Amino acid sequence: MPNVRVIKIVFDTELKTYEVPAFRGAIIDVVGREHVVFHNHIGDDQFHYKYPVIQYKTEGKKASIVCIKDGVDEIHHFFQNNTGKILIHGQPRSINVDSIKINKFELQVWDTHFRYYLKKWIPANSENYLKFQKIEGLSKQIQFLENILIGNILSMAKGLDWMVDKPIEVEITSIKNQFWTKMKKTNMMAFDIYFKTNVFLPFDIGLGKGSSMGFGTICKQLENKKL
């Protein structure tokens, strides 16, 4: 089973949630578009469909970057070129490190289950959401979401070169919130959910659509949350 390095960098840059795409663009301007892992695009109109190892987020109203696996090595391109300022919506903002958290995780399927909180998770596009709405019964709707979440975990595993050799189990124990959000100017249905799985997942990384821009972030479930 692979060991995966994860670095979470929180900056002193004030950032609202809707500004994350602009923050991403500002970082790309600093490092240069030749470093593909920062934007996952090949050329102007081709997308590199691979799990993002550089993810842009907000943390306590501050800008944050989560670097995973190869992204840990690639982030030095930003620090080499950082002048302490970036432009967001044409306005200069400071970009100095406020805190760094370094972890190493072993990706593995276990015989026990781990509990997580998944916030702003976008499980499906608009077309699949219509299918979700047509499903009769809450239990079948949850099963539909569970299957998508398993697929998200498998996509992450493939992107991190982890060959999963055991069945992945997922149980959504509670849907805390369900709401519309915008991603790339498109309305998408997002969920805040509690779930358990037999996979140990790295905290702070993203699952599902928009994971490179703060959607679907995995958080540790609080111990006093009984579900």
C-alpha positions as CSV (number, residue, x, y, z in Angstrom):
1,M,0.0,0.0,0.0
2,P,1.4,3.4,-0.9
3,N,2.3,6.1,1.6
4,V,1.0,9.5,0.4
5,R,2.4,12.8,1.6
6,V,0.0,15.6,2.2
7,I,1.0,19.2,3.0
8,K,-1.6,21.8,3.9
9,I,-0.4,25.4,3.6
10,V,-2.5,28.2,5.0
11,F,-1.6,31.8,3.9
12,D,-2.3,35.1,5.5
13,T,-4.3,36.0,2.4
14,E,-8.0,36.9,3.1
15,L,-10.2,34.9,0.8
16,K,-13.9,34.3,0.4
17,T,-15.2,31.0,-0.9
18,Y,-16.3,32.4,-4.2
19,E,-12.8,33.8,-4.8
20,V,-11.1,30.4,-4.8
21,P,-11.1,30.2,-8.6
22,A,-9.5,33.7,-8.8
23,F,-6.9,32.5,-6.1
24,R,-6.1,29.5,-8.3
25,G,-5.6,31.7,-11.3
26,A,-3.3,34.0,-9.3
27,I,-1.1,31.0,-8.2
28,I,-0.9,29.7,-11.8
29,D,0.2,33.2,-12.9
30,V,3.0,33.0,-10.3
31,V,4.3,29.5,-11.2
32,G,3.6,29.6,-15.0
33,R,1.2,27.4,-17.0
34,E,4.0,25.0,-18.0
35,H,3.6,23.4,-14.6
36,V,0.5,21.3,-15.4
37,V,-0.3,20.0,-11.9
38,F,-1.3,23.5,-10.8
39,H,-4.2,23.6,-13.3
40,N,-4.6,20.2,-15.0
41,H,-4.9,21.7,-18.5
42,I,-3.0,20.6,-21.6
43,G,-3.1,23.5,-24.0
44,D,-5.9,26.1,-24.0
45,D,-8.8,23.8,-24.5
46,Q,-7.8,20.3,-23.3
47,F,-8.3,19.1,-19.8
48,H,-6.0,16.6,-18.1
49,Y,-8.5,14.3,-16.5
50,K,-6.5,13.2,-13.5
51,Y,-7.0,13.5,-9.8
52,P,-5.7,17.0,-8.8
53,V,-2.6,16.9,-6.6
54,I,-2.7,20.7,-6.0
55,Q,-6.0,21.8,-4.5
56,Y,-7.1,25.3,-3.7
57,K,-9.3,26.0,-0.6
58,T,-10.3,28.4,2.1
59,E,-9.4,27.8,5.8
60,G,-10.9,30.1,8.3
61,K,-11.5,32.8,5.7
62,K,-7.8,32.5,4.6
63,A,-6.4,31.1,1.4
64,S,-5.1,27.5,1.5
65,I,-3.4,25.0,-0.8
66,V,-3.4,21.3,-0.2
67,C,-0.5,19.4,-1.9
68,I,-0.8,15.7,-2.4
69,K,1.9,13.2,-3.5
70,D,3.7,14.8,-6.5
71,G,2.1,18.1,-5.6
72,V,4.3,18.2,-2.5
73,D,7.4,18.3,-4.8
74,E,5.9,20.7,-7.3
75,I,4.8,23.4,-4.8
76,H,8.5,24.7,-4.7
77,H,7.8,26.3,-8.0
78,F,5.5,28.7,-6.3
79,F,7.8,29.5,-3.4
80,Q,10.7,30.1,-5.8
81,N,8.7,32.8,-7.6
82,N,6.6,34.2,-4.8
83,T,7.1,37.9,-4.2
84,G,4.8,38.1,-1.3
85,K,1.9,39.6,-3.4
86,I,-0.7,38.2,-5.8
87,L,-3.5,39.8,-7.8
88,I,-7.1,38.7,-7.1
89,H,-9.7,40.5,-9.2
90,G,-7.0,43.0,-10.1
91,Q,-6.3,43.9,-6.4
92,P,-3.0,43.1,-4.7
93,R,-3.1,40.8,-1.6
94,S,-0.3,39.5,0.6
95,I,0.6,35.8,0.2
96,N,2.8,34.8,3.1
97,V,2.6,31.5,4.9
98,D,0.5,31.5,8.1
99,S,0.9,27.8,8.9
100,I,2.0,24.5,7.4
101,K,0.7,21.0,8.3
102,I,2.7,18.0,7.0
103,N,1.3,14.4,7.1
104,K,2.0,11.0,5.6
105,F,-0.9,8.6,5.1
106,E,-1.0,4.9,4.2
107,L,-3.7,4.3,1.7
108,Q,-5.3,1.0,2.6
109,V,-8.6,-0.9,2.8
110,W,-9.1,-2.1,6.4
111,D,-11.3,-4.6,8.3
112,T,-12.7,-1.7,10.3
113,H,-14.5,1.5,9.5
114,F,-13.5,5.1,9.8
115,R,-15.9,8.1,10.1
116,Y,-15.6,11.3,8.2
117,Y,-17.4,14.5,7.4
118,L,-17.4,15.5,3.7
119,K,-18.3,19.2,3.1
120,K,-19.5,20.8,-0.1
121,W,-19.4,17.5,-2.0
122,I,-20.7,17.6,-5.6
123,P,-21.5,14.0,-6.4
124,A,-23.1,14.5,-9.8
125,N,-23.6,16.8,-12.7
126,S,-27.0,18.3,-13.5
127,E,-28.1,15.4,-15.6
128,N,-27.3,12.8,-12.9
129,Y,-29.0,15.0,-10.3
130,L,-32.2,14.7,-12.3
131,K,-31.8,10.9,-12.1
132,F,-31.2,11.2,-8.3
133,Q,-34.5,13.2,-7.9
134,K,-36.5,10.6,-9.8
135,I,-35.3,7.8,-7.5
136,E,-38.2,6.9,-5.2
137,G,-37.4,6.4,-1.5
138,L,-34.7,7.9,0.7
139,S,-32.8,4.7,1.1
140,K,-32.4,4.2,-2.6
141,Q,-31.3,7.8,-3.0
142,I,-28.7,7.4,-0.4
143,Q,-27.5,4.1,-2.1
144,F,-27.2,6.1,-5.3
145,L,-25.0,8.6,-3.6
146,E,-23.0,5.9,-1.8
147,N,-22.1,4.3,-5.2
148,I,-21.0,7.7,-6.5
149,L,-18.8,8.2,-3.4
150,I,-17.2,4.8,-3.9
151,G,-16.4,5.8,-7.5
152,N,-14.9,9.1,-6.2
153,I,-12.6,7.1,-3.8
154,L,-11.6,4.8,-6.7
155,S,-10.8,7.7,-8.9
156,M,-8.7,9.2,-6.2
157,A,-6.9,5.9,-5.7
158,K,-6.1,5.6,-9.4
159,G,-4.8,9.2,-9.5
160,L,-2.5,8.4,-6.6
161,D,-1.3,5.1,-8.2
162,W,-3.0,2.9,-5.6
163,M,-4.3,-0.4,-7.0
164,V,-7.2,-1.2,-4.7
165,D,-7.4,-5.0,-4.2
166,K,-10.3,-5.2,-1.8
167,P,-14.0,-4.1,-2.0
168,I,-14.6,-0.6,-0.8
169,E,-17.5,-0.1,1.6
170,V,-19.3,3.2,2.1
171,E,-22.3,4.1,4.3
172,I,-23.7,7.6,4.4
173,T,-24.9,7.9,8.0
174,S,-26.4,11.4,7.7
175,I,-27.0,14.2,5.2
176,K,-26.4,17.4,7.1
177,N,-27.1,19.9,4.3
178,Q,-28.2,19.8,0.7
179,F,-27.8,23.0,-1.3
180,W,-27.2,24.6,-4.8
181,T,-23.8,26.1,-5.5
182,K,-22.0,27.4,-8.5
183,M,-19.0,25.8,-10.2
184,K,-17.7,27.2,-13.4
185,K,-20.9,29.3,-13.7
186,T,-23.1,26.2,-13.6
187,N,-25.5,25.5,-10.8
188,M,-24.6,22.2,-9.1
189,M,-26.2,20.4,-6.1
190,A,-23.8,20.0,-3.2
191,F,-24.1,18.0,0.0
192,D,-22.5,18.1,3.5
193,I,-22.6,14.5,4.7
194,Y,-21.3,12.2,7.4
195,F,-20.2,8.8,6.2
196,K,-18.1,5.8,7.2
197,T,-15.9,3.6,5.0
198,N,-13.3,0.9,5.4
199,V,-10.7,3.1,3.6
200,F,-8.5,5.4,5.7
201,L,-8.7,8.7,3.8
202,P,-6.3,11.6,4.2
203,F,-7.9,14.6,5.9
204,D,-8.1,17.9,3.9
205,I,-8.0,16.3,0.5
206,G,-11.0,16.6,-1.9
207,L,-13.4,14.0,-3.5
208,G,-15.8,14.5,-6.4
209,K,-16.3,17.3,-8.8
210,G,-14.5,20.5,-8.2
211,S,-12.1,18.9,-5.7
212,S,-9.3,21.1,-7.0
213,M,-11.2,24.2,-5.9
214,G,-12.4,23.4,-2.4
215,F,-15.4,21.2,-3.0
216,G,-15.7,17.8,-1.4
217,T,-13.2,18.3,1.4
218,I,-12.7,15.4,3.8
219,C,-12.7,16.3,7.5
220,K,-12.4,14.2,10.6
221,Q,-15.7,13.5,12.2
222,L,-15.9,14.9,15.8
223,E,-15.8,12.2,18.4
224,N,-19.0,13.5,20.1
225,K,-21.0,13.2,16.9
226,K,-23.0,10.1,17.4
227,L,-24.2,8.6,14.1
